[in-house]
Amino acid sequence: MEAGGLRRLYTSAMNDENMHDARCDCRSGLVSLRSERSVADTVAAMQRVIDARGIRLFALIDHAAEARAAGLAMPDTVVMIFGDP
């Protein structure tokens, strides 16, 4: 999904036209978006919109939970891998 499509998806999930700190790495296709909400609220909102649009969620990777399991601390960090193959 291109950056514009992800911005529209994010805006639908967050009901927020004020995008903050959107970045796209054109080589990898990775798009990062900053949310004013908590990580848990942002992930839940994105999941609802992804499900409603019939987009497949391939993986949800909670880096902070894995760090805690290893006895380490890090800020909440979740990677959502989704697409429409």
C-alpha positions, 0 to 999 in steps of 0.5 A: 500500500502506498503512503497516500493509501495508508494515510487515508486508512489511518485517517479513517481509523483515527477520525483525525485529519491532522496527520503527524510525522508521516514518513515513507521509505520508498525503497522498502515501502515501509510507512510510519505514522505518529498517532496522538493516541496510545499504541493500544488504541491506535492498533485497535482502531487500525485493526477495526478499519483493516477488518472492515475493508477486508484487508488481511492482517498478516502479523502483529508484532509487539516489540515491547512485549517481547522485550519485557519477556526477555527482561528488557524495557522499551517504549510501546512499539507495535508493527502491523503487517497488512495488505491486500494480496 
